[in-house]
């Protein structure tokens, strides 16, 4: 990422990766960003049954309508935005201040990496490519210290 934009407070996106969160029916793609003071989870796309309107009407026939997502450079584009701008892009986007993070555990899970993010209020289970997770290990450790655990 080059030339991240600083906000009025000096906060900027330092790094990030694409993650997938399992839902009751399907999953949701999110971007997980790191700033100097918080994590930001930003909506990207829903996959599976929840992504198809009127699923109950069309049943299994509707599943074939979903096309696999294309890489559009959205992660890079969003990473260049101000953190407040990212949060304003979608009503479900949110941030977690670092003091609210209890732990982050990263471990292999069937060809993917499972990221278990525990905050004072919530527990999130996310999945990402092992290469992407390895690529942000240094950032996570420098921002969260001993609260980050990588298992192999």
DSSP file (Angstrom, degrees, kcal/mol; ACC not computed):
  #  RESIDUE AA STRUCTURE BP1 BP2  ACC     N-H-->O    O-->H-N    N-H-->O    O-->H-N    TCO  KAPPA ALPHA  PHI   PSI    X-CA   Y-CA   Z-CA
    1    1 A X              0   0    0      0, 0.0     2,-0.4     0, 0.0     3,-0.2   0.000 360.0 360.0 360.0 134.7    0.0    0.0    0.0
    2    2 A X        -     0   0    0      1,-0.2     0, 0.0     0, 0.0     0, 0.0  -0.906 360.0  -6.0-118.7 144.6    1.4    3.4   -0.9
    3    3 A X  S    S-     0   0    0     -2,-0.4    -1,-0.2     1,-0.1     3,-0.0   0.888  71.8-155.5  46.3  60.8    0.7    6.8    0.5
    4    4 A X        -     0   0    0     -3,-0.2     2,-0.4     9,-0.1    76,-0.2  -0.335  21.4-112.6 -60.8 147.0   -2.2    6.0    2.9
    5    5 A X        -     0   0    0     75,-0.6     8,-0.4    74,-0.2     2,-0.3  -0.691  26.4-139.2 -85.3 129.3   -4.3    9.1    3.6
    6    6 A X        -     0   0    0     -2,-0.4     6,-0.2     6,-0.1    76,-0.1  -0.654  14.2-132.6 -85.9 143.1   -4.1   10.4    7.2
    7    7 A X    >   -     0   0    0      4,-2.6     3,-2.1    -2,-0.3    -1,-0.1  -0.286  37.3 -90.2 -82.3 177.4   -7.3   11.6    8.9
    8    8 A X  T 3  S+     0   0    0      1,-0.3    -1,-0.1     2,-0.1    -2,-0.0   0.797 131.8  51.0 -58.8 -27.6   -7.6   14.9   10.7
    9    9 A X  T 3  S-     0   0    0      2,-0.1    -1,-0.3     1,-0.0     3,-0.1   0.462 121.0-109.0 -88.2  -1.6   -6.5   13.0   13.8
   10   10 A X  S <  S+     0   0    0     -3,-2.1     2,-0.2     1,-0.3    -2,-0.1   0.376  73.5 140.5  89.0  -5.1   -3.5   11.5   12.1
   11   11 A X        +     0   0    0     -5,-0.1    -4,-2.6    24,-0.1    -1,-0.3  -0.501  23.0 166.2 -73.2 139.4   -5.0    8.0   12.1
   12   12 A X        -     0   0    0     -6,-0.2    24,-0.5    -2,-0.2     2,-0.4  -0.969  43.5 -90.0-147.9 162.6   -4.5    6.0    8.9
   13   13 A X  E     -A   35   0A   0     68,-0.4    22,-0.3    -8,-0.4    -9,-0.1  -0.629  34.3-177.4 -75.6 126.8   -4.8    2.5    7.7
   14   14 A X  E     -     0   0A   0     20,-3.8     2,-0.3    -2,-0.4    21,-0.2   0.724  60.7 -37.8 -96.0 -27.5   -1.5    0.6    8.3
   15   15 A X  E     +A   34   0A   0     19,-1.1    19,-2.6     2,-0.0    -1,-0.3  -0.972  58.1 175.1-178.8 179.1   -2.5   -2.7    6.7
   16   16 A X  E     -A   33   0A   0     -2,-0.3     2,-0.3    17,-0.3    17,-0.2  -0.978  12.6-145.6 175.4 176.1   -5.2   -5.2    6.2
   17   17 A X  E     -A   32   0A   0     15,-1.8    15,-3.0    -2,-0.3     2,-0.4  -0.980  30.2 -99.2-157.2 161.4   -6.5   -8.4    4.7
   18   18 A X  E     +A   31   0A   0     -2,-0.3   111,-0.4    13,-0.2     2,-0.3  -0.739  43.7 179.6 -87.1 134.0   -9.6  -10.0    3.3
   19   19 A X  E     -A   30   0A   0     11,-3.0    11,-3.0    -2,-0.4     2,-0.4  -0.862  21.1-137.1-129.7 164.1  -11.4  -12.3    5.7
   20   20 A X  E     -AB  29 127A   0    107,-2.6   107,-2.3    -2,-0.3     2,-0.5  -0.989  10.8-158.9-125.2 132.7  -14.6  -14.4    5.6
   21   21 A X  E     -AB  28 126A   0      7,-3.1     7,-2.5    -2,-0.4   105,-0.2  -0.946  21.1-126.4-111.6 123.9  -17.1  -14.7    8.4
   22   22 A X  E     -A   27   0A   0    103,-0.5     5,-0.3    -2,-0.5     2,-0.2  -0.461  28.5-169.1 -68.4 139.1  -19.4  -17.7    8.5
   23   23 A X        -     0   0    0      3,-2.4     3,-0.4    -2,-0.1    -1,-0.0  -0.690  40.9 -95.0-116.7 173.8  -23.1  -16.9    8.8
   24   24 A X  S    S+     0   0    0      1,-0.3     2,-0.5    -2,-0.2    -1,-0.1   0.917 121.8  21.8 -57.1 -44.7  -26.0  -19.1    9.5
   25   25 A X  S    S-     0   0    0     22,-0.0    25,-1.1    23,-0.0    -1,-0.3  -0.893 135.4 -29.4-125.8  99.6  -26.6  -19.5    5.7
   26   26 A X  S    S-     0   0    0     -2,-0.5    -3,-2.4    -3,-0.4     2,-0.3  -0.688  80.3 -86.0  98.7-151.7  -23.5  -18.8    3.7
   27   27 A X  E     -AC  22  47A   0     20,-2.0    20,-3.7    -2,-0.3     2,-0.4  -0.948  22.3-126.2-154.4 170.6  -20.7  -16.4    4.7
   28   28 A X  E     -AC  21  46A   0     -7,-2.5    -7,-3.1    -2,-0.3     2,-0.5  -0.990  15.5-138.3-128.6 133.2  -19.7  -12.8    4.5
   29   29 A X  E     +AC  20  45A   0     16,-4.2    15,-2.2    -2,-0.4    16,-1.5  -0.770  31.0 173.0 -89.2 134.0  -16.5  -11.3    3.0
   30   30 A X  E     -AC  19  43A   0    -11,-3.0   -11,-3.0    -2,-0.5     2,-0.5  -0.881  30.5-127.1-131.6 162.5  -15.1   -8.5    5.1
   31   31 A X  E     -AC  18  42A   0     11,-2.5    11,-2.7    -2,-0.3     2,-0.6  -0.966  18.0-153.9-109.4 133.4  -11.9   -6.5    5.1
   32   32 A X  E     -AC  17  41A   0    -15,-3.0   -15,-1.8    -2,-0.5     2,-0.3  -0.936  18.8-174.3-107.8 113.7  -10.0   -6.4    8.3
   33   33 A X  E     -AC  16  40A   0      7,-2.9     7,-2.2    -2,-0.6     2,-0.4  -0.778  14.9-147.6-109.4 152.9   -7.9   -3.2    8.6
   34   34 A X  E     +AC  15  39A   0    -19,-2.6   -20,-3.8    -2,-0.3   -19,-1.1  -0.978  19.1 173.1-118.5 129.9   -5.4   -2.1   11.2
   35   35 A X  E     -A   13   0A   0      3,-2.4   -22,-0.2    -2,-0.4   -24,-0.1  -0.580  51.9 -89.0-116.6-173.3   -4.9    1.6   12.2
   36   36 A X  S    S+     0   0    0    -24,-0.5     3,-0.1    -2,-0.2   -23,-0.1   0.788 123.9  21.3 -67.7 -25.7   -2.7    3.1   14.9
   37   37 A X  S    S+     0   0    0      1,-0.2    61,-2.0    61,-0.0     2,-0.3   0.529 123.0  14.9-123.3  -7.9   -5.6    2.8   17.4
   38   38 A X  E     - D   0  97A   0     59,-0.3    -3,-2.4    60,-0.1     2,-0.4  -0.993  60.4-111.3-162.0 164.2   -8.1    0.2   16.2
   39   39 A X  E     -CD  34  96A   0     57,-2.6    57,-2.5    -2,-0.3     2,-0.4  -0.802  31.1-155.8 -94.8 144.6   -9.2   -2.7   14.0
   40   40 A X  E     -CD  33  95A   0     -7,-2.2    -7,-2.9    -2,-0.4     2,-0.6  -0.994   6.0-160.9-124.9 128.8  -11.8   -2.0   11.4
   41   41 A X  E     -CD  32  94A   0     53,-2.9    53,-2.0    -2,-0.4     2,-0.4  -0.949  16.8-170.9-107.3 118.9  -14.1   -4.6   10.0
   42   42 A X  E     -C   31   0A   0    -11,-2.7   -11,-2.5    -2,-0.6    45,-0.1  -0.932  23.1-116.5-118.5 131.5  -15.6   -3.5    6.7
   43   43 A X  E     +C   30   0A   0     -2,-0.4   -13,-0.2   -13,-0.2     3,-0.1  -0.321  38.3 161.0 -61.6 139.0  -18.3   -5.2    4.7
   44   44 A X  E     -     0   0A   0    -15,-2.2     2,-0.3     1,-0.3   -14,-0.2   0.612  58.2 -31.9-123.8 -57.7  -17.4   -6.5    1.2
   45   45 A X  E     -C   29   0A   0    -16,-1.5   -16,-4.2    24,-0.0     2,-0.4  -0.974  45.0-125.7-165.3 150.6  -19.9   -9.1    0.0
   46   46 A X  E     -C   28   0A   0     -2,-0.3     2,-0.3   -18,-0.3   -18,-0.3  -0.832  27.7-161.9 -99.8 143.7  -22.3  -11.8    1.3
   47   47 A X  E >   +C   27   0A   0    -20,-3.7   -20,-2.0    -2,-0.4     3,-0.5  -0.892  46.9  15.0-123.5 152.7  -22.0  -15.3   -0.3
   48   48 A X  G >  S-     0   0    0     -2,-0.3     3,-1.7   -22,-0.2     4,-0.4  -0.482 118.0 -15.5  87.3-156.6  -24.3  -18.2   -0.3
   49   49 A X  G >  S+     0   0    0      1,-0.3     3,-1.2     2,-0.2    -1,-0.2   0.812 130.1  59.7 -56.8 -36.8  -28.0  -18.2    0.5
   50   50 A X  G <  S+     0   0    0    -25,-1.1    -1,-0.3    -3,-0.5    -2,-0.1   0.701  99.5  59.1 -68.9 -16.7  -28.0  -14.8    2.2
   51   51 A X  G <  S+     0   0    0     -3,-1.7     2,-0.6     1,-0.1    -1,-0.3   0.613  91.9  76.4 -87.2 -11.0  -26.8  -13.2   -1.0
   52   52 A X  S X  S-     0   0    0     -3,-1.2     3,-0.9    -4,-0.4    -1,-0.1  -0.885  80.1-133.4-105.6 115.7  -29.7  -14.2   -3.1
   53   53 A X  T 3  S+     0   0    0     -2,-0.6    -2,-0.1     1,-0.2    -3,-0.0  -0.300  87.7  16.9 -63.0 149.7  -33.0  -12.3   -2.6
   54   54 A X  T >> S+     0   0    0      1,-0.1     4,-1.7     3,-0.1     3,-0.9   0.805  74.8 157.6  60.5  34.0  -36.1  -14.3   -2.3
   55   55 A X  H <>  +     0   0    0     -3,-0.9     4,-2.9     1,-0.3     7,-0.2   0.896  69.0  57.0 -55.3 -43.2  -34.2  -17.5   -1.5
   56   56 A X  H 34 S+     0   0    0      1,-0.2    -1,-0.3     2,-0.2     4,-0.1   0.814 107.1  49.9 -62.9 -28.6  -37.2  -19.1    0.2
   57   57 A X  H <4 S+     0   0    0     -3,-0.9    -1,-0.2     1,-0.1    -2,-0.2   0.894 122.6  29.0 -73.7 -41.2  -39.3  -18.7   -3.0
   58   58 A X  H >< S-     0   0    0     -4,-1.7     3,-1.3     1,-0.2     4,-0.3   0.599  88.0-172.7 -99.8 -12.8  -36.8  -20.2   -5.4
   59   59 A X  G ><  -     0   0    0     -4,-2.9     3,-1.2    -5,-0.3     4,-0.5  -0.220  66.1  -8.3  57.8-141.3  -35.0  -22.6   -3.1
   60   60 A X  G >> S+     0   0    0      1,-0.3     3,-1.0     2,-0.2     4,-0.5   0.749 125.0  72.0 -63.3 -26.3  -32.0  -24.4   -4.5
   61   61 A X  G X4 S+     0   0    0     -3,-1.3     3,-0.9     1,-0.3    -1,-0.3   0.862  92.8  57.4 -58.2 -35.1  -32.6  -23.1   -8.0
   62   62 A X  G X4 S+     0   0    0     -3,-1.2     3,-1.9    -4,-0.3     4,-0.4   0.756  88.3  74.6 -69.4 -24.9  -31.5  -19.6   -6.9
   63   63 A X  G X4 S+     0   0    0     -3,-1.0     3,-1.1    -4,-0.5    -1,-0.2   0.830  88.3  60.7 -59.6 -31.4  -28.1  -20.8   -5.7
   64   64 A X  G << S+     0   0    0     -3,-0.9    -1,-0.3    -4,-0.5    -2,-0.2   0.616  90.0  71.6 -71.7 -11.2  -26.9  -21.1   -9.3
   65   65 A X  G <  S+     0   0    0     -3,-1.9     2,-0.4    -4,-0.2    -1,-0.2   0.719  76.2  93.9 -77.0 -20.7  -27.4  -17.4   -9.8
   66   66 A X    <   -     0   0    0     -3,-1.1     2,-0.3    -4,-0.4   -14,-0.0  -0.575  62.7-156.0 -78.6 129.6  -24.5  -16.4   -7.7
   67   67 A X        -     0   0    0     -2,-0.4     3,-0.1     1,-0.1    -2,-0.1  -0.796  30.1 -98.4 -99.3 146.3  -21.3  -15.8   -9.5
   68   68 A X        -     0   0    0     -2,-0.3    -1,-0.1     1,-0.1     2,-0.0  -0.348  48.7 -99.5 -62.4 145.0  -18.0  -16.1   -7.7
   69   69 A X        -     0   0    0      1,-0.1     2,-0.3    -3,-0.0    -1,-0.1  -0.326  32.6-138.0 -66.5 144.7  -16.5  -12.8   -6.7
   70   70 A X        -     0   0    0     -3,-0.1     2,-0.6    -2,-0.0    -1,-0.1  -0.757  23.0-108.9 -99.4 150.0  -13.8  -11.1   -8.7
   71   71 A X        +     0   0    0     -2,-0.3    -1,-0.0     1,-0.1     0, 0.0  -0.690  42.1 170.6 -75.8 119.5  -10.8   -9.4   -7.3
   72   72 A X        -     0   0    0     -2,-0.6    -1,-0.1     0, 0.0    -2,-0.0   0.367  54.3-105.5-115.3   4.2  -11.4   -5.7   -7.9
   73   73 A X  S  > S+     0   0    0      3,-0.1     4,-2.4     4,-0.0     5,-0.2   0.658  75.1 139.9  79.5  13.8   -8.7   -4.1   -5.9
   74   74 A X  H  >  +     0   0    0      1,-0.2     4,-2.9     2,-0.2     5,-0.3   0.876  66.4  55.4 -60.1 -39.3  -11.3   -3.1   -3.3
   75   75 A X  H  > S+     0   0    0      1,-0.2     4,-2.2     2,-0.2    -1,-0.2   0.939 110.7  44.4 -59.4 -47.3   -8.9   -3.9   -0.4
   76   76 A X  H  > S+     0   0    0      2,-0.2     4,-0.9     1,-0.2    -2,-0.2   0.910 114.1  49.8 -65.1 -42.2   -6.3   -1.6   -1.8
   77   77 A X  H >< S+     0   0    0     -4,-2.4     3,-0.7     1,-0.2     4,-0.3   0.929 113.5  45.1 -62.4 -45.8   -8.8    1.2   -2.6
   78   78 A X  H >< S+     0   0    0     -4,-2.9     3,-1.8     1,-0.2    -1,-0.2   0.865 105.3  61.8 -67.4 -34.8  -10.3    1.1    0.8
   79   79 A X  H 3< S+     0   0    0     -4,-2.2   -66,-0.4     1,-0.3    -1,-0.2   0.745 100.3  55.5 -63.8 -22.4   -6.9    1.0    2.5
   80   80 A X  T << S+     0   0    0     -4,-0.9   -75,-0.6    -3,-0.7    -1,-0.3   0.532  94.4  90.8 -86.5  -6.3   -6.1    4.4    1.0
   81   81 A X  S <  S-     0   0    0     -3,-1.8   -68,-0.4    -4,-0.3     2,-0.2  -0.385  89.9 -94.1 -83.5 163.9   -9.2    5.9    2.6
   82   82 A X     >  -     0   0    0      1,-0.1     4,-1.9   -76,-0.1     3,-0.5  -0.534  36.6-118.2 -69.3 144.7   -9.5    7.6    5.9
   83   83 A X  H  > S+     0   0    0    -72,-0.3     4,-2.2     1,-0.2     5,-0.2   0.883 115.8  53.1 -53.5 -41.2  -10.7    5.2    8.6
   84   84 A X  H  > S+     0   0    0      1,-0.2     4,-1.4     2,-0.2    -1,-0.2   0.858 106.8  53.0 -63.4 -34.3  -13.8    7.3    9.2
   85   85 A X  H  4 S+     0   0    0     -3,-0.5     4,-0.5     2,-0.2    -1,-0.2   0.879 106.9  51.5 -67.2 -38.8  -14.6    7.1    5.5
   86   86 A X  H >< S+     0   0    0     -4,-1.9     3,-1.4     1,-0.2     4,-0.5   0.932 108.9  50.9 -62.3 -45.6  -14.3    3.3    5.6
   87   87 A X  H >< S+     0   0    0     -4,-2.2     3,-0.6     1,-0.3     6,-0.3   0.828 108.0  53.9 -62.0 -31.5  -16.7    3.1    8.5
   88   88 A X  T 3< S+     0   0    0     -4,-1.4    -1,-0.3     1,-0.2    -2,-0.2   0.532  88.5  80.0 -81.4  -6.3  -19.2    5.3    6.6
   89   89 A X  T <  S+     0   0    0     -3,-1.4     2,-0.3    -4,-0.5    -1,-0.2   0.804 104.7  15.2 -72.0 -29.1  -19.3    3.1    3.5
   90   90 A X    X   -     0   0    0     -3,-0.6     3,-1.6    -4,-0.5    -1,-0.2  -0.998  69.3-127.5-149.0 141.7  -21.7    0.5    5.0
   91   91 A X  T 3  S+     0   0    0     -2,-0.3    -1,-0.1     1,-0.3    -2,-0.0   0.730 109.5  54.3 -64.2 -21.5  -24.0    0.5    8.0
   92   92 A X  T 3  S+     0   0    0      2,-0.0    -1,-0.3    -3,-0.0     2,-0.1   0.487  81.2 110.2 -92.5  -2.7  -22.5   -2.8    9.2
   93   93 A X    <   +     0   0    0     -3,-1.6     2,-0.3    -6,-0.3   -51,-0.2  -0.468  44.9 165.3 -69.3 142.9  -18.9   -1.6    9.2
   94   94 A X  E     -D   41   0A   0    -53,-2.0   -53,-2.9    -2,-0.1     2,-0.3  -0.970  26.0-136.9-153.1 166.9  -17.5   -1.1   12.7
   95   95 A X  E     -D   40   0A   0     -2,-0.3     2,-0.4   -55,-0.2   -55,-0.2  -0.892   3.3-151.4-127.8 159.9  -14.3   -0.7   14.6
   96   96 A X  E     -D   39   0A   0    -57,-2.5   -57,-2.6    -2,-0.3     2,-0.1  -0.983  22.2-131.2-130.8 118.0  -12.8   -2.1   17.8
   97   97 A X  E >   -D   38   0A   0     -2,-0.4     3,-1.9   -59,-0.2     4,-0.5  -0.423  25.3-117.1 -66.0 143.0  -10.3    0.0   19.8
   98   98 A X  G >  S+     0   0    0    -61,-2.0     3,-1.5     1,-0.3    -1,-0.1   0.831 112.9  60.4 -55.6 -37.3   -7.1   -1.9   20.7
   99   99 A X  G 3  S+     0   0    0    -62,-0.3    -1,-0.3     1,-0.3   -61,-0.1   0.756 101.6  56.5 -62.8 -19.4   -7.7   -1.7   24.5
  100  100 A X  G <  S+     0   0    0     -3,-1.9    20,-1.8    19,-0.1     2,-0.5   0.589  84.9  98.6 -84.4 -11.6  -11.0   -3.6   23.9
  101  101 A X  E <   +E  119   0A   0     -3,-1.5    18,-0.3    -4,-0.5     3,-0.1  -0.681  45.9 178.8 -82.1 120.6   -9.2   -6.5   22.2
  102  102 A X  E     -     0   0A   0     16,-2.7     2,-0.3    -2,-0.5    17,-0.2   0.893  63.7 -21.1 -84.9 -47.1   -8.7   -9.4   24.6
  103  103 A X  E     -E  118   0A   0     15,-1.8    15,-3.0     2,-0.0     2,-0.4  -0.993  42.9-152.9-160.9 157.0   -7.0  -11.8   22.2
  104  104 A X  E     -Ef 117 148A   0     43,-2.9    45,-2.7    -2,-0.3     2,-0.5  -0.974  18.6-172.1-133.4 119.2   -6.4  -12.7   18.6
  105  105 A X  E     -Ef 116 149A   0     11,-2.3    11,-3.1    -2,-0.4     2,-0.5  -0.957   2.4-168.3-115.9 129.5   -5.6  -16.4   17.9
  106  106 A X  E     +Ef 115 150A   0     43,-3.1    45,-3.3    -2,-0.5     2,-0.3  -0.971  19.1 155.8-118.2 126.6   -4.5  -17.5   14.4
  107  107 A X  E     -E  114   0A   0      7,-2.2     7,-3.5    -2,-0.5    45,-0.1  -0.990  45.5 -91.4-149.1 154.0   -4.4  -21.2   13.6
  108  108 A X  E     +E  113   0A   0     43,-0.3     5,-0.2    -2,-0.3     2,-0.1  -0.357  38.0 179.1 -65.0 145.5   -4.6  -23.5   10.6
  109  109 A X  E >   -E  112   0A   0      3,-3.1     3,-1.0    -2,-0.0    -1,-0.1  -0.615  63.5 -48.8-151.1  84.9   -8.1  -24.8    9.7
  110  110 A X  T 3  S-     0   0    0      1,-0.3     3,-0.1    -2,-0.1    -2,-0.0   0.920 120.5 -32.2  57.3  54.3   -8.4  -27.0    6.7
  111  111 A X  T 3  S+     0   0    0      1,-0.3    19,-0.4    18,-0.0    -1,-0.3   0.308 131.8  74.3  87.4  -9.5   -6.4  -25.1    4.1
  112  112 A X  E <  S-E  109   0A   0     -3,-1.0    -3,-3.1    17,-0.1     2,-0.5  -0.701  82.4-112.4-120.0 176.3   -7.4  -21.7    5.6
  113  113 A X  E     -EG 108 128A   0     15,-2.8    15,-2.1    -5,-0.2     2,-0.5  -0.964  23.4-143.1-112.0 131.2   -6.3  -19.9    8.7
  114  114 A X  E     -EG 107 127A   0     -7,-3.5    -7,-2.2    -2,-0.5     2,-0.6  -0.804  11.5-162.7 -91.7 130.5   -8.9  -19.3   11.4
  115  115 A X  E     -EG 106 126A   0     11,-3.5    11,-2.8    -2,-0.5     2,-0.7  -0.963   1.1-165.9-113.9 115.8   -8.7  -16.0   13.2
  116  116 A X  E     -EG 105 125A   0    -11,-3.1   -11,-2.3    -2,-0.6     2,-0.6  -0.901   6.3-170.1-104.8 110.5  -10.5  -15.9   16.5
  117  117 A X  E     -EG 104 124A   0      7,-2.5     7,-3.1    -2,-0.7     2,-0.5  -0.895   0.9-170.1-103.8 117.3  -10.8  -12.3   17.6
  118  118 A X  E     +EG 103 123A   0    -15,-3.0   -16,-2.7    -2,-0.6   -15,-1.8  -0.940   7.8 176.3-112.0 122.9  -12.1  -11.9   21.2
  119  119 A X  E     -E  101   0A   0      3,-3.4   -18,-0.2    -2,-0.5   -19,-0.1  -0.607  49.0 -96.2-111.4 177.4  -13.1   -8.4   22.4
  120  120 A X  S    S+     0   0    0    -20,-1.8   -19,-0.1    -2,-0.2     3,-0.1   0.744 124.7  28.9 -65.0 -21.6  -14.6   -7.4   25.7
  121  121 A X  S    S+     0   0    0    -21,-0.2     2,-0.3     1,-0.2    -1,-0.2   0.668 124.1  18.6-110.3 -22.3  -18.0   -7.6   24.2
  122  122 A X        -     0   0    0      2,-0.0    -3,-3.4     0, 0.0     2,-0.4  -0.943  53.6-135.1-152.1 160.5  -17.9  -10.2   21.4
  123  123 A X  E     - G   0 118A   0     -2,-0.3     2,-0.4    -5,-0.2    -5,-0.2  -0.998  24.0-166.6-124.0 129.1  -16.1  -13.2   19.9
  124  124 A X  E     - G   0 117A   0     -7,-3.1    -7,-2.5    -2,-0.4     2,-0.6  -0.949   9.4-158.0-118.6 133.9  -15.6  -13.2   16.1
  125  125 A X  E     + G   0 116A   0     -2,-0.4  -103,-0.5    -9,-0.2     2,-0.3  -0.959  23.4 171.3-110.8 119.6  -14.5  -16.3   14.0
  126  126 A X  E     -BG  21 115A   0    -11,-2.8   -11,-3.5    -2,-0.6     2,-0.4  -0.885  19.6-150.6-127.0 155.4  -12.9  -15.3   10.7
  127  127 A X  E     +BG  20 114A   0   -107,-2.3  -107,-2.6    -2,-0.3     2,-0.3  -0.971  20.7 162.4-128.2 145.0  -11.1  -17.2    8.0
  128  128 A X  E     - G   0 113A   0    -15,-2.1   -15,-2.8    -2,-0.4     2,-0.2  -0.944  46.2 -76.5-150.8 168.7   -8.4  -16.0    5.6
  129  129 A X     >  -     0   0    0   -111,-0.4     4,-2.4    -2,-0.3     5,-0.2  -0.487  39.3-128.3 -67.9 138.8   -5.7  -17.3    3.3
  130  130 A X  H  > S+     0   0    0    -19,-0.4     4,-2.5     1,-0.2     5,-0.2   0.861 109.8  54.9 -57.1 -35.6   -2.7  -18.5    5.2
  131  131 A X  H  > S+     0   0    0      2,-0.2     4,-1.8     1,-0.2    -1,-0.2   0.925 109.1  46.7 -64.4 -44.4   -0.5  -16.3    3.0
  132  132 A X  H  > S+     0   0    0      2,-0.2     4,-0.8     1,-0.2    -2,-0.2   0.909 112.9  49.3 -64.0 -42.0   -2.5  -13.1    3.9
  133  133 A X  H >< S+     0   0    0     -4,-2.4     3,-0.8     1,-0.2     4,-0.4   0.902 111.0  49.2 -66.0 -41.0   -2.5  -14.0    7.6
  134  134 A X  H >< S+     0   0    0     -4,-2.5     3,-1.0     1,-0.2     4,-0.4   0.861 105.2  60.5 -64.2 -34.0    1.3  -14.5    7.5
  135  135 A X  H 3< S+     0   0    0     -4,-1.8    -1,-0.2     1,-0.2     4,-0.2   0.706 109.9  39.8 -67.6 -20.8    1.7  -11.2    5.7
  136  136 A X  T <X S+     0   0    0     -4,-0.8     4,-2.8    -3,-0.8    -1,-0.2   0.336  84.2 101.9-109.0   6.1    0.1   -9.2    8.6
  137  137 A X  H <> S+     0   0    0     -3,-1.0     4,-2.7    -4,-0.4     5,-0.2   0.918  82.4  49.6 -56.9 -46.0    1.7  -11.1   11.5
  138  138 A X  H  > S+     0   0    0     -4,-0.4     4,-2.5     1,-0.2    -1,-0.2   0.927 112.3  48.1 -60.3 -45.4    4.3   -8.4   12.1
  139  139 A X  H  > S+     0   0    0     -4,-0.2     4,-2.1     2,-0.2     5,-0.2   0.938 112.8  48.2 -60.2 -47.8    1.6   -5.7   12.1
  140  140 A X  H  X S+     0   0    0     -4,-2.8     4,-2.8     1,-0.2     5,-0.4   0.933 113.5  46.6 -59.5 -46.5   -0.6   -7.6   14.5
  141  141 A X  H  X S+     0   0    0     -4,-2.7     4,-1.9    -5,-0.2    -1,-0.2   0.886 112.9  49.0 -65.3 -38.2    2.2   -8.4   16.9
  142  142 A X  H  < S+     0   0    0     -4,-2.5    -1,-0.2    -5,-0.2    -2,-0.2   0.840 119.0  39.1 -71.4 -30.6    3.4   -4.8   16.9
  143  143 A X  H  < S+     0   0    0     -4,-2.1    -2,-0.2    -5,-0.2    -1,-0.2   0.813 131.8  23.2 -86.9 -32.1   -0.1   -3.4   17.5
  144  144 A X  H >< S-     0   0    0     -4,-2.8     3,-2.0    -5,-0.2    -3,-0.2   0.487  82.7-171.4-117.7  -5.6   -1.4   -6.0   20.0
  145  145 A X  G >< S+     0   0    0     -4,-1.9     3,-1.6    -5,-0.4    -1,-0.2  -0.218  71.4   4.4  56.4-129.2    1.7   -7.5   21.5
  146  146 A X  G 3  S+     0   0    0      1,-0.3    -1,-0.3   -43,-0.0    -5,-0.1   0.555 116.5  78.1 -70.0  -8.5    1.1  -10.6   23.7
  147  147 A X  G <  S+     0   0    0     -3,-2.0   -43,-2.9    -6,-0.1     2,-0.5   0.555  82.3  80.7 -77.7  -5.0   -2.6  -10.6   22.9
  148  148 A X  E <   -f  104   0A   0     -3,-1.6     2,-0.4   -45,-0.2   -43,-0.2  -0.875  58.3-177.3-105.1 132.0   -1.7  -12.2   19.5
  149  149 A X  E     -f  105   0A   0    -45,-2.7   -43,-3.1    -2,-0.5     2,-0.5  -0.984   8.0-165.5-131.0 121.6   -1.0  -15.9   19.3
  150  150 A X  E     -f  106   0A   0     -2,-0.4     2,-0.4   -45,-0.2   -43,-0.2  -0.928  10.0-169.8-103.7 125.2    0.0  -17.7   16.0
  151  151 A X              0   0    0    -45,-3.3   -43,-0.3    -2,-0.5    -2,-0.0  -0.892 360.0 360.0-112.4 146.3   -0.3  -21.5   16.1
  152  152 A X              0   0    0     -2,-0.4    -1,-0.1   -45,-0.1   -45,-0.1   0.431 360.0 360.0-112.2 360.0    1.1  -23.8   13.4
